[in-house]
Amino acid sequence: MDIFQHAAFQMTVLTLLAVTGVVARRLDFMNPAFDTMLSRLVVNFSLPALMLASVLNADHLPPFGDIATILGFSMLAYVLMMVLAFGLPRLVPSLAPAASGAHSFMLAFGNTSFVGLPVLGAVFGPQAVFYGVIVNIPFNLFVFTCGAAMVKRAGAAQAPKSLRRRARRVARDLMNPVMVACVAALLLAALGVTDKGGLVGSTLGYIGQMTVPASMLIIGSTLATMNPRDMLGHALPYATALMRLLGVPLILWAVLRLAIDDPLILGVIVVSSGMPVASMGIMMALMYDGDVRAMSQGTFITTVLALVTIPLLALVVW
């Protein structure tokens, strides 16, 4: 039970940080403009710094074989999640196409960076942060291709685009600071480059340390704007939330444990797959005229339930 207690303790700490965000929003210390600017600061500066610092400040780096193993099995995990995500909502024929696309996205994509990296570090230790960085590479590849297709397959009719224009759009979306930091961290690890106690490593480490409190404050501030009665008054989002937080991770655990011997690698991949719905889902729903309401409900419910389900997952996989 030690891992459960440790995970529960860390999730409680993160919860209290989020509650601080709720209080700050209620007292008008936080507002939409502040949340937007702080989110941009986290995504463009502190989160990439956290990713790079996970390599530069490491006591020892994993061998290249472990890095390749994590990347390969993470790709496999996302392929399995795509199959589940595209298939399961079709079992509910009454779902409107827009809602079906939203539920597909919610099943497939968790918040593996903004929430996932701080949680992995808190539950499994600093090495898990670097492993989580590797898991984020396939996330970025799939979310801007399959994820976008899920959300906009049901949105308003759009003018058809050539394959070249669509490929250019995907390539532009992939060139974001988080993805660049993922690839850079992977290259640094493959080359064995570290700088613990050095100028670059220390600077990035300090910048990266703001990621956890800032991200949880933003989540709390966002939750403070949602109407709990509206968010919690429908049955289907609960079913999707339970599949996202427990069903999908346990299916991956049952499959991947047959091939992965390292408990840390298995734990990082499985627990990463059990994160709350990626906040990018709401942005994509707004962008492609998808079901913003369903996406917001799923994001709210999974964020709340993850406080309990993540310690349970850690207990199962560790």
C-alpha positions in Angstrom: 0.0 0.0 0.0 3.0 2.3 0.2 2.8 3.4 -3.5 -1.0 4.0 -3.1 -0.4 6.1 0.0 2.4 8.0 -1.7 0.4 8.6 -4.8 -2.7 9.6 -2.8 -0.5 12.0 -0.8 0.9 13.6 -3.9 -2.5 13.9 -5.5 -3.8 15.5 -2.4 -1.0 18.1 -2.6 -1.9 18.8 -6.2 -5.5 19.0 -5.3 -4.8 21.6 -2.6 -2.9 23.6 -5.3 -5.9 23.4 -7.5 -8.2 24.5 -4.7 -5.9 27.5 -4.2 -6.6 28.3 -7.9 -10.4 28.1 -7.2 -10.1 30.4 -4.2 -7.9 32.8 -6.2 -10.4 32.9 -9.0 -13.3 33.5 -6.6 -11.4 36.4 -4.9 -10.6 37.9 -8.4 -6.8 37.4 -8.0 -7.1 35.3 -11.2 -9.2 36.0 -14.3 -9.5 34.8 -17.9 -6.8 37.1 -19.2 -4.4 36.1 -16.4 -5.2 32.4 -16.9 -4.5 32.7 -20.6 -1.2 34.5 -20.2 -0.1 32.1 -17.4 -1.1 29.1 -19.6 1.0 30.5 -22.5 3.9 31.0 -20.1 3.7 27.4 -18.9 3.2 25.8 -22.4 5.9 27.9 -24.1 8.5 28.3 -21.3 8.2 26.4 -18.1 6.9 23.0 -19.4 9.6 22.8 -22.2 12.2 23.8 -19.5 10.9 21.0 -17.2 11.3 18.5 -20.1 14.9 19.6 -20.8 15.8 19.8 -17.2 14.6 16.2 -16.7 17.6 15.1 -18.9 20.2 17.8 -18.0 19.8 17.4 -14.3 19.6 13.6 -14.2 22.0 11.7 -12.0 22.2 9.0 -14.7 20.5 8.6 -18.0 18.8 5.4 -19.2 20.5 3.4 -21.9 19.4 4.1 -25.5 17.7 0.7 -25.5 15.3 1.8 -22.8 14.6 5.0 -24.6 13.8 3.1 -27.8 11.6 0.7 -25.8 9.6 3.5 -24.2 9.1 5.2 -27.6 8.1 2.0 -29.3 5.7 0.8 -26.7 4.2 4.4 -26.4 3.5 4.3 -30.1 1.9 0.9 -29.7 -0.2 2.2 -26.8 -1.5 5.1 -28.9 -2.4 2.7 -31.7 -4.5 0.6 -29.3 -6.1 3.8 -27.9 -7.0 4.9 -31.4 -8.8 1.6 -32.0 -10.7 1.9 -28.7 -11.5 5.6 -29.2 -12.8 5.3 -32.7 -14.8 2.2 -31.9 -16.4 2.6 -28.5 -18.6 5.7 -29.2 -20.1 3.9 -32.2 -21.7 1.5 -29.7 -24.0 4.3 -28.7 -26.0 4.9 -31.9 -28.0 7.7 -30.4 -24.9 9.9 -30.1 -24.9 12.9 -32.5 -21.8 12.9 -34.8 -20.3 15.9 -33.0 -20.8 14.2 -29.5 -19.4 11.0 -30.9 -16.2 12.8 -32.1 -15.8 14.5 -28.7 -16.1 11.3 -26.8 -13.6 9.6 -29.2 -11.1 12.4 -28.4 -11.7 12.1 -24.7 -11.0 8.4 -24.8 -7.9 8.8 -26.8 -6.1 11.8 -25.3 -5.2 12.6 -21.8 -3.4 15.6 -20.4 0.0 13.9 -20.5 2.2 17.0 -20.3 0.4 19.8 -18.4 -0.9 17.5 -15.7 0.9 14.2 -16.6 4.5 15.3 -16.1 4.0 16.8 -12.7 2.0 13.8 -11.6 4.6 11.3 -12.9 7.4 13.2 -11.1 5.4 13.3 -7.9 4.4 9.6 -7.9 7.4 7.9 -9.5 10.3 10.3 -9.1 12.3 12.6 -11.4 13.4 9.8 -13.9 9.7 9.3 -14.7 9.5 12.8 -15.9 12.0 12.1 -18.7 10.1 8.9 -19.5 6.9 10.9 -19.7 8.6 13.3 -22.1 9.2 10.4 -24.5 5.5 9.4 -24.1 4.6 12.9 -25.2 6.2 12.5 -28.6 3.5 10.0 -30.0 0.8 12.1 -28.2 1.8 15.1 -30.3 1.9 13.1 -33.5 -1.5 11.5 -32.9 -3.4 14.5 -31.4 -2.8 16.8 -34.4 -3.7 14.0 -36.9 -6.2 11.5 -35.4 -7.4 13.9 -32.7 -8.2 16.7 -35.1 -10.0 14.2 -37.4 -12.1 13.0 -34.4 -13.3 16.5 -33.5 -13.9 17.9 -36.9 -15.5 14.8 -38.5 -18.8 16.1 -37.1 -18.2 19.9 -37.1 -19.6 22.4 -39.5 -18.9 21.7 -43.2 -15.6 23.0 -44.3 -14.1 23.6 -47.7 -12.0 20.6 -48.7 -8.3 21.1 -48.5 -5.6 19.5 -50.6 -3.4 16.9 -49.1 -0.4 19.2 -49.3 -2.2 22.0 -47.3 -3.4 19.5 -44.7 0.1 18.1 -44.4 1.5 21.6 -44.1 -1.0 22.4 -41.3 -0.2 19.3 -39.4 3.6 20.0 -39.7 3.0 23.6 -38.5 1.0 22.3 -35.5 3.7 19.8 -34.6 6.3 22.6 -34.5 5.3 23.7 -31.0 7.6 24.3 -28.0 6.5 21.2 -26.2 7.2 18.9 -29.2 10.5 20.7 -29.9 11.5 20.2 -26.2 10.5 16.5 -26.4 12.7 15.8 -29.4 15.6 17.9 -28.0 15.4 16.0 -24.7 15.4 12.7 -26.6 18.5 13.8 -28.5 20.3 15.0 -25.4 19.6 11.7 -23.6 20.7 9.7 -26.7 24.0 11.6 -26.7 24.4 11.3 -23.0 24.5 15.1 -22.4 23.9 16.3 -18.8 24.6 19.5 -16.9 23.6 18.8 -13.3 24.7 21.8 -11.2 25.8 23.7 -14.3 24.5 27.0 -15.6 22.1 25.7 -18.2 20.8 22.8 -16.1 20.2 24.9 -13.0 18.5 27.7 -15.0 16.1 25.3 -16.8 15.5 23.5 -13.5 14.4 26.7 -11.8 12.2 27.7 -14.7 10.7 24.2 -14.9 9.8 24.2 -11.2 7.1 26.7 -11.7 5.2 24.2 -14.0 3.5 22.2 -11.2 2.1 25.1 -9.1 1.2 27.2 -12.2 -0.6 24.4 -14.0 -2.6 23.4 -10.9 -3.6 27.0 -10.2 -4.8 27.3 -13.8 -6.8 24.1 -13.5 -8.4 25.3 -10.3 -9.2 28.7 -11.8 -10.8 27.0 -14.8 -12.9 24.6 -12.6 -14.1 27.6 -10.7 -15.8 28.9 -13.8 -17.8 25.7 -14.5 -21.3 25.0 -13.2 -21.0 21.7 -11.3 -24.8 21.0 -11.8 -24.4 21.4 -15.5 -21.2 19.5 -15.7 -22.3 16.6 -13.5 -25.9 16.1 -14.6 -25.5 13.7 -17.5 -24.7 10.0 -17.4 -22.7 9.4 -20.6 -19.7 11.6 -19.6 -19.2 9.5 -16.5 -19.0 6.3 -18.6 -16.5 8.0 -20.9 -14.6 9.3 -17.9 -14.3 5.9 -16.3 -13.0 4.4 -19.5 -10.5 7.2 -19.9 -9.2 7.0 -16.4 -9.4 3.3 -15.6 -10.7 1.2 -18.6 -8.2 2.3 -21.2 -5.2 2.2 -18.8 -6.1 -1.3 -17.5 -6.5 -2.6 -21.0 -3.1 -1.3 -21.9 -1.6 -2.7 -18.7 -3.0 -6.1 -19.4 -1.5 -6.1 -22.9 1.8 -4.3 -22.3 2.8 -6.2 -19.1 3.2 -9.3 -21.3 6.1 -7.5 -23.1 7.5 -4.9 -20.7 9.7 -6.1 -17.8 10.7 -2.8 -16.3 8.0 -1.7 -13.8 8.9 2.0 -14.2 8.5 2.0 -17.9 5.2 0.1 -17.7 4.0 2.4 -14.9 4.8 5.6 -16.8 3.0 4.4 -20.0 0.0 3.1 -18.1 -0.4 6.0 -15.7 0.1 8.5 -18.5 -2.8 6.9 -20.3 -5.0 7.5 -17.3 -4.7 11.3 -17.1 -7.7 13.6 -17.3 -8.9 14.7 -20.8 -6.4 16.8 -22.6 -7.3 20.5 -22.4 -6.5 20.8 -26.1 -9.8 19.0 -26.7 -11.8 22.1 -25.8 -9.6 24.3 -28.0 -10.0 21.9 -31.0 -13.7 21.7 -30.4 -13.9 25.5 -30.6 -11.6 25.6 -33.6 -13.5 22.9 -35.6 -17.1 23.6 -34.4 -17.2 20.4 -32.4 -19.2 19.6 -29.3 -17.7 22.0 -26.8 -20.3 21.1 -24.2 -19.5 17.4 -24.2 -15.8 18.1 -24.2 -16.1 20.5 -21.3 -18.2 18.0 -19.3 -15.6 15.2 -19.9 -12.7 17.5 -19.0 -14.3 18.6 -15.7 -15.4 15.1 -14.6 -12.0 13.4 -15.4 -10.1 16.2 -13.7 -12.1 15.7 -10.5 -12.1 11.8 -10.6 -8.4 11.6 -11.4 -7.6 12.6 -7.9 -8.8 9.1 -6.9 -8.1 7.0 -10.0 -4.4 7.9 -10.4 -3.4 6.5 -7.0 -5.4 3.4 -7.8 -3.6 3.0 -11.1 -0.2 3.5 -9.4 -1.1 0.7 -7.0 -2.0 -1.7 -9.8 1.0 -1.1 -12.0 3.8 -0.6 -9.4 
